[in-house]
Amino acid sequence: MTIFSFLNNISRQRLPWILLLLFVVFFEACALFFQHVLGLGPCVMCIYERIAMLGIGGGAIIGALAPNHPLFRWVGLLVWGACALKGIMLALEHVKIQFDPSPFTTCDMFVTLPDWLPLNHWMPWMFKVYGDCGDIVWQFLSLSMPQWLVIIFAGNLVAFALVTLSQGVKQSH
């Protein structure tokens, strides 16, 4: 069995989708720990990155609903990939703001969300902004939080690409 036939097989099972969702829950819990326990205020980019991560979780939920049904599996994959791509783009922009400061590269003062989804009003404990995008308030192994998010979202993109490519491989039993 090749890696692609293996990935094709597991993409049709519920457990891998649930593991992807648990991955998202873990990272969202870490963000809330940093915010509410360590007192690190999230910035606008942090909130957008959180939303992208939650979008990956949404894709995982869709895929887990009926992983053997092509529509659910493909919609789950596409949501996962789109949110991972948006997440890495946001994280790269955030890294640029932190490490290449410029008066032309700044982040907004307030989160801009659609009127029909004002998360910052519905759940301010999770989506309220009170940090500065340019501040490096935490590092681990000499990488800042947005640098870690680049790695996390890139890992998601690689996994997404491999699983998506595997969809064209004949399923083995």
Helices and strands as residue ranges (DSSP letters): H 3-11, H 14-36, H 44-65, H 70-99, H 119-122, H 124-127, E 139-140, E 143-144, H 145-166
